[in-house]
């Protein structure tokens, strides 16, 4: 992962720019607002509470406080089986130092700059072109979501940094066929799941994709690749399986995180029921008891005495039944969420960061309940929010269109490029549904920047190729062209020969 001496100066400038932007945003926002709460998100407390438990009691617990509750999690102190320990472990550094926000944000800024560097390395490995790699790093250095979330007490920056490391080693394995690289990738991807469980299924998707490529691309050494993929899967799921064993021991719940069932029941199922009953999304969540266990147990009194695993199973099964009975509504709500997640510029978060927008609420519920037209109507009532939206949306469209253009130029039979593309689609498509918004696009942005850099360089490569071909076509004419004196000498030679 060394830096080419010829490009190191430029890369250091890009890293310097990344550091400058990531320091400038929180510093300017704090001095403008004089309010340290701008660095906290709606779910920051859900990670801070178990982090404090780790420091004080060396256990991963939720204390049952209202600020730490997620959906209908228990109100009494209990082992936390919803959140995972990756991000709370990072927060413990700030807690031990005694400056939680300052320390954590400083660490996240360094992690985000490290991600810029890894974007450079991954792009260089993928396309073997320093210019493309440098442009990819530059795109991620100025990417709005990457700059913003490094200043918030949220999982995105840490998760994305670990994910890009896993992706880098996976690409390197496909280029060099080193099993050490494959094991490093499996370990990094498993570590990312401990930060955010959304990556839990990615190793399986990667193995399936490479298996299909092996079958249809005529790969010769099938037995070796099959053995490597088996090891990759075993290592990935063995590492995440350790947390499943912990959950089974402390709560009789054998899954990695109950957040999957909670989201199915209180997000997607609630949205479908709200559509069918002509209620608002939040009103339906209230009726399901998603924010109040008292309401939930009124509808399900027998579950008061049931273990948590049975409650989670009930919610998951009830949600699946609603999906099966309403397939068209499910598909419509899901893909509406995917589109919203891809294009949402997150302008409300930027304006809110400077205390110029209410801390509570936003446009997500309006978008879910009333659609895009009503959302735009509300949006353009606020000139600052509207102008911020236009600028950020144009930036996102540039990244997205450049990445899409790259798909027509890249060799998609290359397994490394296929894996990068599949990973990006995975993180853009998996969230879906009513809760999907621009925040969930964050892990896909390093990959989008890599592809966008290739797409932006493609026209220049085409122009250079045409110029080279034109020069090659002109050169023979230049070589065979003779001067008048040479032509005179040739005529005299022919005349002498005839004489």
N, C-alpha and C positions, 0 to 999 in steps of 0.2 A: 504494500500500500504506500510505496514511496512516491514522492512528488517529482516529476520531471524538472530538471534544473531550468530548462528553457521556458517553462510555464509557471514556475513557482512564484515569481514576482507577481504575476497577474492573479494567481490563486490567492496569495496573501492579501492582495487588494480586495478581492471579493469577500474573503473572510473578514477583513477589516470593515467593509461596508455592512456585512451581516451583523457584526458586533455593534457597530455604531447605531444601526436602526433599532436593534433589540434593547439597547440601553436608552436610546433617545425616547422611545415611546413611554415606558413606565416612568421615567424621570420627569418628562414634560407633563404627563397626566397627573402625577402626584403633586407637583408644584402648582399646577393649575387648580386642582381640587382640594389639596391639603387633606385628603381623605384616604386612609389606607384600606378602607373596605372595598375600593374599586378593584383590588387584586383578587377578591374572593368571588366565586361563582355560586350558583344555587346549590351545587352539590359538593362544594369544598368541605363543608363540615362532615359529610359522610365519609371522608378520607382522614380528616384531622382527628376525629374521635377515636378510631381504631389505632391511629398513630400514637396518640397519647396513651392509650392502653398498652401499646408495645413498650413505650418508654417507662411507664410507671409500674406495670404488672407483668410485662413480658408475655402478653397474651393478645390474640387478635379478637377483640370483643367490640360489640356496639353497646353503648351505655344506655340505650333505650330513650335517650332524649329526643325531643321533637325535631331538633335541628339535624340530627343524624339519621332520622328515619327515612327509609326508601319504600315508597308505596305502603304496603301493610305489614312491614317488618315488625317484630315484637317490640312492645313498649318497655319491657324489662331488660336489664343487662343480660346479654346472651352472646355466645360465639357468633361472629359475623360470617354468614355464608352467602351474602349478596355481593359485597365488595371483596376484592382480592388484595393481597398484601404488597404488591409491587410498588404502587405509588405511596401508600403510607410509610413504607420503608424509607423512601426519599424524604418524606416530610419529617421523619425522626431526626434528621441532621439539623434542620432548622429549630426543632423543639429543644434539642440538646444544647444548641448554641444560644437559644433564648431569643432569636430573631427569626420567627417562622417565615414571614412573607419575604423579607429581604434575602435571607439565605436561600430559600427555595427558588425564588426568581433568579438569583445569581446563578445557581446551578442549572436552571432550565435554560438560561441564555447560553451558557457554555454547551449544554446538550444540543441546543438548536444550531449553534455554529458548527458543532461536530457533525450534525446531520448535513449541513451544507457541504462539508468536506467529503462525507460519505456519498453524497449525490455526485460529486465530481468523480470520485473513484469508481463508482458503479457505472456511470455513463462512459467513462474512459474504457473500462473493462468490456462494456457491452458493444460499443461502436468503434473502439480502437482509434479514437480521434480526439486529440487534446482540445481542439477548438470547440467541438460539440460538448465535451465535458465541462469546459469553462463556462459556456453559455448556460448549461444546465445548473451549475452552481450559482451563477448570477441570478437566474430566474428564481431559485429557491431562496436566495439571500434576501430578495425583495418581496417574496410572496406574502400577501397580507395576513393570511391565517397563521403562517409560521411566526411572523413578527408579533401578532397579537397574543397568541396562546402561550408564548414563552413568558409573558407578563402576568399570567393568570394562574392561580392555584388550581390547576386542572391537569388531568392525566395526559392530554394530547401530546405535549412535547416529549415527555419521557417515552411514551408508547411508540411514537414515530421514530425516535432515534434508535431504539432497539430493533424495530421492524426493519429499518433500512440496513442495519448491520446484518440481520438475517438474510435479507435479499441479496446483499453484496456477496456474501459467502456462497449463496446458492448459485448466483451467476458465475462466480469463480469456479465452483465445482463443475458446472456445465462446460466451462471453457478449458479446464485443466484436468478434470476427472480425478481430483484428489478427494479421498474419503474424509480426510481431516477437515476440509472445507465444508463437506456435507454435514458432518457432525457439529461443526461450529454453527452452521445455519439452523440445524434442528434445535440446538440449545438456545440460540437467540430468539427464534420464533416462539419457543415454549416460554421463555422469559417474558416476551411481550404479552402473552396471555395472562400472566400474573399481574400485569398492569391494567389491561382491559380485556375481558373475556371474549370480545368480538373476534379476536384472532384465533379462537379455539379450533375452528374447522379448516383453517388455511393449510396446515400440513397435509390434510387429506385431499384437499382440492389440488395442491401441487403434485402429490403422488399420482392422482388420477390423470391430471393433464400430461405429465411426463410418460405415464403408461400408455396413453392414447397416442402420443407422439411416437413412442417406440414402435407401436403396432403399425401405424400408417405411414411413417416416414422412412421405413426400410432400414432402421438402425441395426447394425451388424451384431454388436456385442450385447444381445438382449439379456443374457443370463447375468452379466455383471450389473447392468442397470437395474434389473429386477431385484437383485440382492441389495444394492445400494438403497433403493427406494424402501425396501423392507426395513433396513436399519434406520433410515430416516424417520419412518413412521413409528417404529418401536421407541426410539429415543425421544421423539417429540411427545408422544402420548404417555410414556413412562414418567417424564418430568412433570407433566400436568396432572398425571394420575396421583402423584404424591399429595396434591391438595384435595383431590377427591377422597382419598383415604382419611385425611385429616377431618374433612367435613362429616364423613361417616362416623368417625370416632366421637366427635363433639356434639353432633346433632342428629345422627341417623339419616342425614341427607347425603346421598352418594354421588351427587353431581358436582361439577366444578364450581358453578355459581347458580344460585336460584334466580338471578336477574333475567335469565332467558324466559322462564315461566312467568315472572312478574310482568315483563314487557309484553308478552303475548296476551296476557289477560287484561292488563290495565292500559295498554296502548292500542294494539290492533283490534282486539275483541271489543273494547270500549268504543272505538271509532265506528266499527261496523254496526253495533247496536244503536249508537247515536244516530247514524244515518237512517237505519230502519225505523226508529221511533221519533225521528224529527226533533232530536234534542241536540244541545251543544255538546261538544267533545268533553269539556270539563264537567258539565252537569252529569253526563253518563258515568264518568269516573267517580264522581261523588256518590251516585246511586249504587255503584258496585262496591263501595266501601274501600276504594283504593287509598284514600287518605285518612280513613277512620275505621279502625278495627271494630269499634262498637257497631257501626252500620253493617260491616261485613258479617259479623257474628249474629246479627239479627236475622240475616238471610240464611246463614249457615250455622245454626246453634250447635249442631253435633260436632263441628270442627273445633270448638273450644277445648275439648278434651283430646283431640287428635294430635299426634306428633307433627312437627313442621313438614316432614317429607310428604305426609299425606295431603297437607294443605297445598303444597307446591304442585303435587301430582294432580290434585283436583283442578287447580287453576289452569294448568297446562292442558289437561284433557278437555275442560270446558271451553277453552279458547279454540282448540283444534276442532271441536264440534261446531262452533260458530263459523269457523273458516269453511268447513266442508259444506255447511248449509247455505252459505252466502259466497259462492266462488267468484262471481262477477264483481260484487262489491269489494271483496278482498283484493282482487287483482287491481281494480281501479284505485283503491286507497293506497295500495302498496306502491304502484308505479308513480302515482302522484307524489308520494314521499321521496322516491328516488330522484325524480326531476327536480323537486324542491331542494334536495340535498346537493345536487350537482351545481345548480345555478344560484342558490341563496348567497348573496355577497356578504352576509353577516354585518351589514351596515349598522344595525341597531346595537351590536356589541361594541363597535368602535365608538359610536356616539355615546353610549352608556359608560364607556371606560373614562370619558371626560366629564361624567356626571351631567350630560346634556340630554339624557333620556331617562325615564323612570327605571329604577332598579328592578321593580317587579313588573311582569307582563312583557308583552312584545307582540310581534305580528304572527307568531306561529299559530296560535289558536284561531286568529282571524283567517289565516290561510287554510287551515283544516276545515273550519266550519263554513266559511263564506266564499272561498275560492280566490283565484288570482286577481280578478277584477276589483273586488272589494278591498283586497289587500293593497293594490296599487292606489286605490282611491284614498285609503287611510294614510298610505305612505307619503303621497304628494301633498298632504296637508302640512307636513313639516318640511320646510325648505332645506334645512341642514341635512336631515335624514335622506331626503330625495336626492340631493346633489351627491352625498356620500355614496348612496346606492348606485347612482349612474357611474361614478368613477370606478368603484370596486367591481361592478358588473362588467364593465368594459375590460378591466384587467383579467377577470376570470374568463371572459370570452376569448381573449387573446391566447391565454394558456390552453384552453380547451380546443379551440380551432387548430392551433399549431400542433397539438398532440394528435388530433384526428387526422390532420394532413400527413403526419408521420406514418400513420398506419398504411397509407397508400404507397409509401416509399421504402418502408423497412421490409427485410426478408422475413416474413412471418413463419417460414419453415425452420427458422433458427429457434431451437428450444429455449434459449435464454431470453430472447425477446418475447416469446409466447408466455413464459412464466411471469415476466414483468408486467405484461399486458393483463394477464389473468388476475394477478394480485391487485392491480389498480381497479379492475372491474369488481372484484370481490368487495373491496372497501367502499366503492361507490354504490353498489347494489344491495349489499346485505342489510344495512339498517332499514331502509324502506319504511313505509307506513306513516302514521300521523306524527310520530315523534322525530322523524328525520328532518334535519336542517343542516345548514352549512358547516357546523362544527364537526359533523361526522365525516366530512370530506377530507379532513386534515391528514389522515394517514395516506391517502391516495395522492396528495399533492407532490411529494418528492418524485414519484414515478411519473406523474403528469409533466413535471418540469423536465425530466430526462427525455421523454418522448417529444415534448414541445421544442426542446433544443435541437433535436434531429429535424423536426419539421421546419423550424426557422432556418436551419442551415441548408436544407434541401435545394431551394431556389439558387443559392450561391454555388452549390456544387454543380447543378445543372448548367449554369452560366459558364462556370470555369471549364466544364467538359466541352461545351460547344465552342468556346474560344480556342481550346486546345486542338479540337478537330479542325477548325478553320485554319489555324496556323499550320497544321500538318498538311492540309490540302494546298496551301500557298507555297510552301517551301520547295517542292519540286520545280515549280515555275521559276523561282529565284535561282535555283542551282543551274538550270539548263540555259538560262538567259546569257547571251554572249555580247561583247562589245563590238562596235563597228570595226576596230582594228583587227580583232580576232577573226571576224568574218572575212576581211580582205586577205589576211594570211591564209585562211582556208581555201579561198578561191584560187590564189596563186599556187597552192600546193596541188589542187586538182588539175590546173592547167599544165603544170610541170609533169604530172603523172601521165596526162594524155599525150604530151609531146614525146 
